[in-house]
Amino acid sequence: WLKRGESARGAWAVSSIHKSPKATMSLSCFHCGAKKCDADSAEEVHNPSTLKNEAVESSERLQYMCCDKAVQNVLSNMSTVDTLPALSHYEENTLCQDASSVLVLDTKSLLQLKAPVQERIRGVLAARLGLGHSTPQNLGLRRSLSKPGPPYGGMGFFEWTAELEQEIPDSEVAMDDNDHESCFNIGHSSSVTMLKLGEFESCANFAPSFYFWALHPIFDSKDRAVGAEVLIRARNGTDSAPFEDVHALMDPAAPPDVKRVYASWKGAEIVDWPMRALNDFPVLRGLRFISVNVRPLDLCTNSLIFLEVVKRLQKLPDEDRRLLVSMVCIEVCEDQEHPPDMESSLAAWQELGFRCGYDDTISKLTCQALGRPSKNFHTTDTLEPLLKHFWLVKVDIDWAGHMLFLCHPCLGHANDRKAEVLRRARDEGLVYVAQGPSSLRNTGVKHEDVLAEFAAWAQHVILCGKKICIELSVRQDDPNCALAIAGLREHNIDIFGKHSAHFCFQGGLCGPKAFEPSQLATGAGELKNHILRCGQQGKHSGHQGKHIQFNKIS
C-alpha cells in the first residue's frame, strides 16, 4: 500500500500478490533509477506509474518510490479540495493508477450497433412472455394483465390465460422437444415462470439465452472509459433492462427453486462472467473497475448469493481470483432497507478482496422536492455511517437530472421543456421538474440551495478519499448542465477542472446503451488502429504525429 512517512521518502505502492519465494526482485525507483534487491519479500511491488511489472527471465524487475521527487510526482496528480484526503487501503491502489489506465472508445462505431432481436423463446413467441420487440403489442399485453408500466420491463412472472390468447395469438405453437415440452398451455400457471427461469439458468451457464449481460461504460471528464457496470439485457431490440423479470427472480419470498436459480445466476454475474470477459478480451483490463449490483439482503454471509460467490471464487486459479477481485466492485443496491448486520456484511465482501460501491444516492432536498422514492433507501444520511466501507458513491439520476443539472432524460428529446426548465432556473431561481408528458411542476426548491447542498456533500465525500459517479450524461456544451457546472464552481467544486479526478459519469457518450464485452473490446481496438494509421500517415507526410498511449491494449 502507499505508505507515507515524515518526508514521504521510501514510499511504496504494494498490492497483495503471491510470488515464488525463490524469485529475486530487482527493484528500482521509477524516477531516479536507484536499485534495491529483496529476495525474501512475499509481496510484489508495483510501479505506481503503470501498475505493470516487466518480468526479466527468472527475476522480476519491480519498481518502487525511493526519492521525494518520485513521491511528489504521484501526490501532485491527486487533486483535492483543500487538503489531501486520508486514503483507505482500497482507494490507494486506484489513486496510484495513471491516466493511461483507461479505455478510449470508438463511441461513434459503438452507437451504430443495434440491439439483437430474437422472435421466439423455446418455440414460444417472445411477445407472449412480455418480451416482444413491438411497443404496441407489449402495452396491449400489459393492459390485459392490468400491469401498468413501460413496454420493455418484461412484466415478471404471470399466468397465461385464454383471454391472453386473443391478445397475442400464435399460429405456430410447436415447442422445443428438448426443453419444457408442452409447458406453455392455458391453465398451466407456471408456464411463463418455467420458461423465464429456464432462460435465466441458461444465461448463468453461458448457454444460448434470451437474457444476456452487457457492460455500460462509465467515463471520466475527458470521455475516457474508466469503468463499466454489468447490466442485464434482453434480445428484444431495445436498450432497456427486463427489470420486472429480474425483480421476480430475486424476490425474497420466492419459492426454493426460484431462489436456487437466482443464486446460480447472480454467482455467475459476479464471478464467472466478468472473469470470462477479462480473459477473453484482455483490453478490458484497462478499465479501473467493473461494478456488479448486489442487494443489501444478499450481502450477508449466510445468504445464498454470498455462499455461491465464495464457492465460485475457490474454484478459480489464484491468478484469476486476484485479477477478478481487483477489478470487480460490489455495488450495493438502493431498493432494500439495510439489515442490522450491514457493516459486518460489507466487511466480509472486502475480506474476499472486493471493493464496494454505494448505488443511487439521493439528498434531502431531492426527497423534499420529489418525495422520497419508496424503493430508494440510499439517502445521504443513510450513507454517512457506512461511508468508510465504500470507495465509490453514485449520485442517483433523479438527484443529478432533476435537481442539479436540469436535464433529466424524462424531459424528452424535444428542447422546449428542457429550455423552459433552464429559463425558470435563471429567472426565478427555482427548480422545475417534468410532470406528465408535456407539463412542468414547480418544486419550490431554489436551485442555488441544491448546488450548495451537493457541493458541501461532495467536498465531504472527496475529503474522505472517495470517488463520485454521477449517473447522468453531463456535457459542458449543454446549457442546462453549464448553468450547474458554473454554479458548483462558485461553491468550490469544479467537476471538469481541479476536482475532475474525483468524478466519473455513467452515460456520457453512449447514453443508455450497454455492450457485450466483444463489442466494447472491438470499440477500443478500432480506435487504436485508427490512431496508429493516422500516426503512420503523419510520419510518411513528414509531420510528427501526436503520441497517444493506449495502456494494456493488445
C-alpha positions as CSV (number, residue, x, y, z in Angstrom):
1,W,0.0,0.0,0.0
2,L,1.1,3.6,-0.4
3,K,2.7,4.5,2.9
4,R,3.8,8.0,3.7
5,G,6.5,8.8,6.3
6,E,7.5,12.2,7.6
7,S,9.4,13.1,4.5
8,A,7.4,10.7,2.3
9,R,10.8,9.1,1.4
10,G,10.7,5.4,0.7
11,A,7.0,5.3,-0.1
12,W,5.8,2.1,-1.7
13,A,2.8,1.1,-3.8
14,V,2.1,-2.5,-2.9
15,S,-0.7,-4.9,-3.7
16,S,-1.2,-8.3,-2.0
17,I,0.0,-10.7,-4.7
18,H,1.7,-14.1,-4.1
19,K,5.1,-14.7,-5.7
20,S,7.5,-17.6,-5.7
21,P,9.7,-17.5,-2.6
22,K,12.7,-18.3,-4.8
23,A,12.2,-15.3,-7.1
24,T,14.6,-12.4,-6.7
25,M,13.2,-8.9,-7.0
26,S,15.4,-6.3,-8.6
27,L,13.7,-3.0,-7.7
28,S,14.4,0.4,-9.0
29,C,12.9,3.9,-8.3
30,F,10.8,4.8,-11.2
31,H,12.1,8.4,-11.1
32,C,15.8,8.3,-10.1
33,G,16.7,4.7,-11.0
34,A,18.2,3.8,-7.7
35,K,18.5,0.0,-7.3
36,K,17.4,-2.3,-4.5
37,C,17.1,-6.1,-4.2
38,D,14.8,-8.1,-1.8
39,A,14.8,-11.9,-2.1
40,D,12.5,-12.6,0.9
41,S,9.6,-10.3,0.3
42,A,6.2,-12.1,-0.1
43,E,4.7,-9.1,-1.8
44,E,5.0,-7.8,-5.3
45,V,5.8,-4.1,-5.7
46,H,4.1,-2.2,-8.4
47,N,5.2,0.9,-10.3
48,P,2.6,3.5,-9.5
49,S,3.1,4.9,-12.9
50,T,1.9,1.9,-14.8
51,L,0.9,-0.8,-12.3
52,K,2.5,-3.3,-14.7
53,N,5.8,-5.1,-13.9
54,E,8.1,-6.4,-16.5
55,A,9.4,-9.9,-16.0
56,V,13.1,-10.4,-16.8
57,E,13.9,-14.1,-17.2
58,S,13.7,-15.8,-13.7
59,S,13.7,-12.5,-11.9
60,E,11.1,-9.8,-11.7
61,R,12.2,-6.3,-12.3
62,L,10.0,-4.3,-9.9
63,Q,10.0,-0.6,-9.2
64,Y,9.3,1.5,-6.2
65,M,9.5,5.1,-5.0
66,C,12.6,6.0,-3.0
67,C,13.1,9.7,-3.6
68,D,11.0,12.7,-2.6
69,K,10.6,13.8,-6.2
70,A,9.1,10.5,-7.2
71,V,6.6,10.7,-4.4
72,Q,5.8,14.3,-5.2
73,N,5.1,13.4,-8.8
74,V,2.5,10.9,-7.6
75,L,0.9,13.2,-5.0
76,S,0.8,16.2,-7.3
77,N,-1.6,14.3,-9.5
78,M,-4.1,13.9,-6.7
79,S,-6.4,16.9,-6.9
80,T,-8.1,17.8,-3.6
81,V,-10.5,20.4,-2.3
82,D,-8.3,21.8,0.5
83,T,-6.0,19.1,1.8
84,L,-5.0,15.6,0.7
85,P,-7.8,13.3,1.8
86,A,-7.0,10.3,4.0
87,L,-6.8,7.3,1.9
88,S,-8.4,3.9,2.6
89,H,-6.4,0.9,1.6
90,Y,-8.8,0.2,-1.2
91,E,-8.6,3.7,-2.6
92,E,-4.8,3.9,-2.6
93,N,-4.4,1.3,-5.3
94,T,-6.9,3.3,-7.5
95,L,-5.3,6.7,-7.0
96,C,-1.9,5.3,-7.9
97,Q,-3.0,4.4,-11.4
98,D,-2.0,6.9,-14.0
99,A,-4.3,8.5,-16.6
100,S,-3.4,5.9,-19.2
101,S,-5.1,3.2,-17.3
102,V,-8.4,3.8,-19.2
103,L,-10.0,2.8,-22.4
104,V,-10.5,5.3,-25.3
105,L,-13.6,4.0,-27.1
106,D,-14.7,4.5,-30.7
107,T,-18.2,5.6,-29.5
108,K,-19.3,6.5,-33.0
109,S,-19.0,2.9,-34.1
110,L,-20.4,1.6,-30.9
111,L,-23.5,3.7,-31.1
112,Q,-24.2,2.3,-34.6
113,L,-24.6,-1.2,-33.1
114,K,-28.2,-2.5,-32.9
115,A,-29.6,-4.5,-30.0
116,P,-30.3,-8.1,-31.0
117,V,-33.8,-9.4,-31.7
118,Q,-35.0,-12.9,-31.0
119,E,-38.6,-13.7,-32.0
120,R,-39.1,-16.9,-30.1
121,I,-38.0,-18.4,-26.8
122,R,-38.0,-22.3,-26.9
123,G,-40.6,-22.2,-29.6
124,V,-42.9,-19.6,-27.9
125,L,-43.4,-16.1,-29.2
126,A,-41.3,-13.8,-27.0
127,A,-44.2,-11.3,-27.1
128,R,-46.3,-13.8,-25.2
129,L,-43.8,-13.6,-22.3
130,G,-43.9,-9.8,-22.3
131,L,-40.5,-9.7,-24.1
132,G,-41.5,-8.8,-27.6
133,H,-39.9,-6.1,-29.7
134,S,-43.2,-4.3,-30.5
135,T,-44.2,-1.5,-28.2
136,P,-48.0,-1.6,-29.0
137,Q,-48.0,-5.4,-28.5
138,N,-46.3,-5.2,-25.2
139,L,-48.5,-2.4,-24.0
140,G,-51.6,-4.4,-25.1
141,L,-50.4,-7.3,-23.0
142,R,-49.9,-5.0,-20.0
143,R,-53.5,-3.8,-20.3
144,S,-54.8,-7.3,-20.4
145,L,-52.7,-8.2,-17.3
146,S,-53.6,-4.9,-15.6
147,K,-49.9,-4.4,-15.1
148,P,-49.1,-0.7,-15.9
149,G,-45.5,0.1,-16.7
150,P,-43.0,0.7,-19.5
151,P,-43.2,-1.5,-22.6
152,Y,-39.9,-3.4,-22.2
153,G,-39.8,-4.2,-18.5
154,G,-40.6,-7.9,-19.1
155,M,-43.7,-8.0,-16.8
156,G,-42.2,-10.6,-14.5
157,F,-43.9,-14.0,-13.8
158,F,-47.6,-14.2,-14.7
159,E,-50.2,-16.7,-15.6
160,W,-51.1,-17.3,-19.2
161,T,-54.9,-17.4,-19.8
162,A,-57.4,-17.9,-22.5
163,E,-58.0,-14.2,-22.7
164,L,-54.4,-13.6,-23.5
165,E,-54.7,-16.0,-26.4
166,Q,-56.8,-13.3,-28.1
167,E,-54.4,-10.6,-27.3
168,I,-51.4,-12.3,-28.8
169,P,-52.4,-15.3,-31.0
170,D,-49.7,-17.6,-32.3
171,S,-50.2,-19.8,-35.3
172,E,-47.0,-21.7,-34.6
173,V,-47.4,-23.5,-31.3
174,A,-44.6,-26.0,-31.7
175,M,-42.4,-26.3,-28.7
176,D,-38.8,-27.3,-28.5
177,D,-39.0,-31.0,-27.9
178,N,-35.9,-31.0,-25.7
179,D,-36.9,-28.3,-23.2
180,H,-40.2,-27.6,-21.4
181,E,-42.2,-29.6,-23.8
182,S,-45.9,-28.5,-23.9
183,C,-45.4,-26.5,-20.7
184,F,-46.9,-23.3,-22.3
185,N,-50.5,-24.3,-22.1
186,I,-53.7,-22.5,-21.0
187,G,-54.3,-23.4,-17.4
188,H,-50.6,-24.1,-16.6
189,S,-50.0,-21.1,-14.3
190,S,-46.2,-22.0,-14.2
191,S,-45.8,-21.8,-18.0
192,V,-44.3,-18.3,-18.2
193,T,-42.3,-18.8,-15.0
194,M,-40.8,-22.0,-16.2
195,L,-39.7,-20.6,-19.5
196,K,-38.2,-17.5,-17.9
197,L,-36.4,-19.5,-15.2
198,G,-35.0,-21.7,-17.9
199,E,-33.6,-18.7,-19.7
200,F,-32.0,-17.3,-16.6
201,E,-30.5,-20.7,-15.9
202,S,-29.1,-20.8,-19.5
203,C,-27.7,-17.4,-19.0
204,A,-25.9,-18.5,-15.8
205,N,-24.5,-21.5,-17.6
206,F,-23.4,-19.5,-20.7
207,A,-25.8,-21.4,-22.9
208,P,-27.9,-19.6,-25.5
209,S,-30.4,-17.4,-23.7
210,F,-32.9,-14.6,-24.3
211,Y,-31.2,-12.7,-21.4
212,F,-27.6,-11.6,-21.6
213,W,-25.2,-9.4,-19.6
214,A,-23.7,-6.3,-21.1
215,L,-21.3,-3.6,-20.0
216,H,-22.5,0.0,-19.6
217,P,-19.4,2.3,-19.8
218,I,-18.5,4.9,-17.2
219,F,-16.4,7.8,-18.4
220,D,-14.1,10.3,-16.8
221,S,-14.2,14.1,-17.5
222,K,-12.2,13.5,-20.7
223,D,-14.7,10.9,-22.1
224,R,-12.3,8.0,-21.5
225,A,-13.9,4.8,-20.2
226,V,-12.6,4.2,-16.7
227,G,-15.2,1.6,-15.6
228,A,-18.3,-0.2,-16.5
229,E,-21.4,-1.6,-14.8
230,V,-22.8,-5.1,-15.6
231,L,-26.4,-4.7,-16.7
232,I,-29.0,-7.3,-17.8
233,R,-30.5,-7.0,-21.3
234,A,-33.0,-9.0,-23.3
235,R,-32.9,-9.8,-27.0
236,N,-35.8,-7.7,-27.9
237,G,-34.1,-5.0,-29.9
238,T,-34.0,-2.4,-27.1
239,D,-31.5,-0.9,-24.7
240,S,-33.9,-1.5,-21.8
241,A,-33.5,-3.9,-18.9
242,P,-36.1,-6.6,-18.3
243,F,-36.2,-5.3,-14.7
244,E,-39.5,-6.8,-13.8
245,D,-38.3,-10.3,-14.6
246,V,-35.2,-9.7,-12.5
247,H,-37.3,-8.5,-9.6
248,A,-39.4,-11.6,-9.8
249,L,-36.3,-13.7,-9.9
250,M,-34.8,-12.1,-6.8
251,D,-38.0,-11.9,-4.7
252,P,-37.0,-12.8,-1.1
253,A,-40.4,-14.6,-0.8
254,A,-39.8,-16.7,-4.0
255,P,-40.1,-20.5,-3.7
256,P,-36.8,-22.5,-3.3
257,D,-36.5,-23.5,-7.0
258,V,-36.5,-19.8,-8.0
259,K,-34.0,-18.9,-5.2
260,R,-31.7,-21.6,-6.5
261,V,-31.7,-20.2,-10.0
262,Y,-31.2,-16.7,-8.7
263,A,-28.2,-17.7,-6.6
264,S,-26.6,-19.5,-9.6
265,W,-27.4,-16.6,-12.0
266,K,-26.0,-14.0,-9.5
267,G,-22.9,-16.0,-8.8
268,A,-22.2,-16.2,-12.5
269,E,-22.8,-12.5,-12.9
270,I,-20.3,-11.6,-10.1
271,V,-17.6,-14.2,-10.7
272,D,-17.7,-16.2,-13.9
273,W,-19.0,-13.7,-16.5
274,P,-16.5,-10.9,-15.6
275,M,-13.7,-13.4,-15.4
276,R,-14.5,-14.8,-18.8
277,A,-14.7,-11.2,-20.2
278,L,-11.4,-10.2,-18.7
279,N,-9.7,-13.4,-20.0
280,D,-11.2,-13.4,-23.5
281,F,-10.7,-9.7,-24.0
282,P,-7.6,-8.5,-22.1
283,V,-8.1,-5.0,-23.4
284,L,-10.9,-4.7,-20.8
285,R,-8.3,-4.9,-18.0
286,G,-7.6,-1.3,-18.9
287,L,-10.7,-0.4,-17.1
288,R,-10.3,0.6,-13.4
289,F,-13.4,-1.3,-12.3
290,I,-16.4,-3.4,-13.3
291,S,-19.3,-3.0,-10.9
292,V,-22.0,-5.6,-10.2
293,N,-25.2,-4.9,-8.4
294,V,-25.9,-6.8,-5.1
295,R,-29.0,-6.2,-2.9
296,P,-28.4,-5.5,0.8
297,L,-30.1,-8.7,2.0
298,D,-27.9,-10.7,-0.3
299,L,-24.7,-9.3,1.2
300,C,-24.9,-11.2,4.5
301,T,-22.6,-14.1,4.9
302,N,-25.3,-16.8,5.2
303,S,-27.1,-15.6,2.0
304,L,-27.2,-18.0,-1.0
305,I,-25.5,-15.3,-3.0
306,F,-22.5,-14.9,-0.7
307,L,-22.1,-18.7,-0.4
308,E,-22.3,-19.1,-4.2
309,V,-19.7,-16.4,-4.8
310,V,-17.3,-18.0,-2.2
311,K,-17.7,-21.4,-3.9
312,R,-17.0,-20.0,-7.3
313,L,-14.0,-17.9,-6.1
314,Q,-12.5,-21.1,-4.6
315,K,-12.6,-22.8,-8.0
316,L,-10.6,-20.1,-9.7
317,P,-6.9,-20.3,-10.1
318,D,-5.0,-17.9,-7.8
319,E,-4.0,-15.5,-10.6
320,D,-7.6,-15.3,-12.0
321,R,-9.0,-14.8,-8.5
322,R,-6.7,-11.9,-7.8
323,L,-7.5,-10.3,-11.1
324,L,-11.2,-10.7,-10.6
325,V,-11.4,-9.2,-7.1
326,S,-9.1,-6.3,-8.1
327,M,-11.5,-5.4,-11.0
328,V,-15.0,-6.2,-9.7
329,C,-16.8,-3.7,-7.5
330,I,-19.8,-4.9,-5.4
331,E,-22.3,-2.1,-6.0
332,V,-24.9,-2.1,-3.1
333,C,-28.4,-1.5,-4.5
334,E,-30.8,1.0,-3.0
335,D,-34.0,-0.9,-3.1
336,Q,-33.9,-2.6,0.3
337,E,-33.6,-1.2,3.8
338,H,-30.2,-2.0,5.2
339,P,-30.2,-5.1,7.6
340,P,-28.7,-4.7,11.1
341,D,-25.5,-6.6,10.1
342,M,-24.8,-4.3,7.2
343,E,-21.3,-3.3,8.3
344,S,-20.1,-6.8,9.1
345,S,-21.6,-8.0,5.7
346,L,-19.6,-5.3,3.8
347,A,-16.5,-6.2,5.7
348,A,-17.0,-9.8,4.7
349,W,-17.1,-8.9,1.0
350,Q,-14.0,-6.8,1.5
351,E,-12.3,-9.7,3.2
352,L,-12.8,-11.6,-0.1
353,G,-10.9,-8.8,-1.8
354,F,-13.7,-6.9,-3.4
355,R,-14.2,-3.1,-3.3
356,C,-17.7,-1.8,-2.6
357,G,-19.8,1.0,-4.1
358,Y,-22.9,2.7,-3.0
359,D,-25.6,3.0,-5.6
360,D,-28.2,5.7,-6.3
361,T,-27.6,8.2,-3.5
362,I,-30.3,10.9,-3.1
363,S,-30.2,14.1,-1.0
364,K,-32.6,15.7,1.5
365,L,-33.6,18.4,-0.9
366,T,-34.3,15.8,-3.6
367,C,-36.6,13.9,-1.3
368,Q,-38.2,17.2,-0.3
369,A,-38.8,18.2,-3.9
370,L,-39.7,14.9,-5.5
371,G,-40.9,12.9,-2.5
372,R,-38.7,10.1,-1.2
373,P,-38.9,7.2,-3.7
374,S,-40.5,4.2,-2.0
375,K,-37.8,1.9,-3.4
376,N,-34.7,4.1,-2.7
377,F,-33.3,3.8,0.9
378,H,-30.0,5.4,-0.1
379,T,-30.2,8.9,1.3
380,T,-27.1,10.8,2.2
381,D,-28.0,10.4,5.9
382,T,-28.1,6.6,5.5
383,L,-24.8,6.6,3.7
384,E,-22.8,8.6,6.3
385,P,-22.2,5.9,9.0
386,L,-21.3,3.5,6.2
387,L,-19.1,5.7,4.0
388,K,-15.9,4.3,5.3
389,H,-16.7,0.9,3.6
390,F,-17.2,2.4,0.1
391,W,-14.6,3.6,-2.4
392,L,-17.2,4.8,-4.9
393,V,-20.5,6.6,-4.3
394,K,-23.1,7.0,-7.1
395,V,-25.4,10.0,-7.4
396,D,-28.9,9.0,-8.4
397,I,-30.2,10.1,-11.8
398,D,-33.1,11.9,-10.1
399,W,-30.8,14.0,-7.9
400,A,-28.5,14.7,-10.8
401,G,-31.0,15.0,-13.6
402,H,-34.0,16.8,-12.0
403,M,-32.3,18.9,-9.3
404,L,-28.7,19.6,-10.2
405,F,-28.1,19.6,-13.9
406,L,-31.7,20.2,-15.0
407,C,-31.6,17.7,-17.9
408,H,-33.3,14.6,-16.8
409,P,-34.0,12.2,-19.7
410,C,-37.7,12.3,-19.0
411,L,-37.8,15.9,-20.3
412,G,-37.6,14.2,-23.7
413,H,-35.6,14.8,-26.8
414,A,-37.6,18.0,-27.7
415,N,-35.8,21.0,-26.3
416,D,-38.9,23.0,-25.4
417,R,-39.4,21.7,-21.9
418,K,-35.7,21.5,-21.2
419,A,-35.3,25.1,-22.3
420,E,-38.2,26.1,-20.1
421,V,-36.6,24.4,-17.1
422,L,-33.4,26.4,-17.7
423,R,-35.3,29.7,-18.2
424,R,-37.2,29.2,-14.9
425,A,-33.9,28.4,-13.0
426,R,-32.3,31.5,-14.4
427,D,-35.2,33.9,-14.0
428,E,-36.9,32.6,-10.9
429,G,-34.0,30.6,-9.3
430,L,-36.4,27.7,-8.8
431,V,-36.2,24.0,-9.9
432,Y,-39.0,22.9,-12.2
433,V,-39.4,19.2,-13.0
434,A,-41.3,17.2,-15.6
435,Q,-44.9,16.4,-14.8
436,G,-46.8,14.2,-17.3
437,P,-45.9,14.0,-20.9
438,S,-45.7,17.8,-21.6
439,S,-46.0,20.0,-18.5
440,L,-43.8,21.1,-15.7
441,R,-44.1,21.4,-11.9
442,N,-42.6,23.9,-9.6
443,T,-40.8,22.1,-6.7
444,G,-40.5,25.3,-4.7
445,V,-36.8,24.4,-4.1
446,K,-34.1,27.0,-5.0
447,H,-31.5,25.8,-7.5
448,E,-28.9,27.7,-5.5
449,D,-29.7,25.6,-2.4
450,V,-29.4,22.4,-4.5
451,L,-26.0,23.4,-5.7
452,A,-24.8,24.4,-2.2
453,E,-26.1,21.1,-0.8
454,F,-24.4,19.0,-3.4
455,A,-21.1,20.9,-3.1
456,A,-20.9,20.5,0.6
457,W,-21.7,16.8,0.4
458,A,-19.2,16.3,-2.5
459,Q,-16.4,18.0,-0.6
460,H,-17.0,15.8,2.4
461,V,-17.0,12.6,0.3
462,I,-13.8,13.7,-1.6
463,L,-12.0,14.6,1.7
464,C,-12.9,11.0,2.9
465,G,-10.9,9.8,-0.2
466,K,-13.9,8.5,-2.2
467,K,-14.9,8.7,-5.8
468,I,-18.2,10.1,-7.0
469,C,-20.0,8.7,-10.1
470,I,-22.8,10.9,-11.5
471,E,-25.5,8.7,-13.1
472,L,-26.2,11.1,-15.9
473,S,-24.8,12.4,-19.2
474,V,-23.3,15.7,-18.1
475,R,-22.0,17.7,-21.1
476,Q,-20.2,21.1,-20.8
477,D,-21.8,22.3,-24.0
478,D,-25.3,21.6,-22.8
479,P,-26.7,25.0,-21.5
480,N,-28.6,23.3,-18.6
481,C,-25.5,21.5,-17.5
482,A,-23.4,24.6,-18.0
483,L,-25.5,26.5,-15.5
484,A,-25.0,23.9,-12.8
485,I,-21.3,23.4,-13.6
486,A,-20.7,27.1,-13.2
487,G,-22.8,27.3,-10.0
488,L,-20.9,24.4,-8.5
489,R,-17.6,26.1,-9.3
490,E,-18.7,29.0,-7.2
491,H,-19.1,26.6,-4.3
492,N,-15.6,25.3,-4.8
493,I,-16.5,22.1,-6.7
494,D,-15.1,22.0,-10.2
495,I,-16.1,18.7,-11.6
496,F,-14.4,19.3,-15.0
497,G,-11.4,21.2,-13.6
498,K,-9.3,20.8,-10.4
499,H,-11.6,18.1,-8.9
500,S,-12.2,16.1,-12.1
501,A,-10.1,13.2,-10.8
502,H,-12.7,12.6,-8.2
503,F,-15.7,12.4,-10.6
504,C,-16.9,10.0,-13.3
505,F,-20.1,9.8,-15.3
506,Q,-22.3,6.9,-16.2
507,G,-24.0,7.5,-19.6
508,G,-22.0,10.1,-21.3
509,L,-21.2,9.5,-25.0
510,C,-23.0,6.1,-25.0
511,G,-26.2,7.2,-23.3
512,P,-28.2,4.1,-22.1
513,K,-26.5,1.7,-24.5
514,A,-24.7,-1.3,-23.0
515,F,-22.3,-3.5,-24.9
516,E,-21.2,-7.1,-24.9
517,P,-17.5,-7.5,-24.0
518,S,-16.5,-8.3,-27.6
519,Q,-18.2,-5.1,-28.8
520,L,-16.5,-3.0,-26.2
521,A,-13.1,-4.6,-26.9
522,T,-13.6,-4.0,-30.6
523,G,-14.6,-0.4,-30.0
524,A,-11.3,0.1,-28.2
525,G,-9.2,-1.8,-30.7
526,E,-10.7,0.0,-33.7
527,L,-9.9,3.4,-32.3
528,K,-6.4,2.3,-31.5
529,N,-5.9,1.1,-35.1
530,H,-7.3,4.3,-36.5
531,I,-4.9,6.4,-34.4
532,L,-2.0,4.2,-35.4
533,R,-2.9,4.6,-39.1
534,C,-3.2,8.4,-38.7
535,G,0.2,8.4,-37.0
536,Q,1.8,6.4,-39.8
537,Q,0.3,8.8,-42.4
538,G,1.6,11.8,-40.4
539,K,5.1,10.2,-40.3
540,H,5.2,9.5,-44.0
541,S,4.0,13.0,-44.8
542,G,6.8,14.5,-42.8
543,H,4.7,15.6,-39.8
544,Q,5.3,14.4,-36.3
545,G,2.2,12.5,-35.1
546,K,0.9,13.2,-31.6
547,H,1.8,10.3,-29.4
548,I,-1.2,8.7,-27.6
549,Q,-0.6,5.9,-25.1
550,F,-3.1,3.1,-25.0
551,N,-2.4,1.2,-21.8
552,K,-3.0,-2.5,-21.9
553,I,-4.4,-2.6,-25.4
554,S,-3.1,-5.7,-27.2
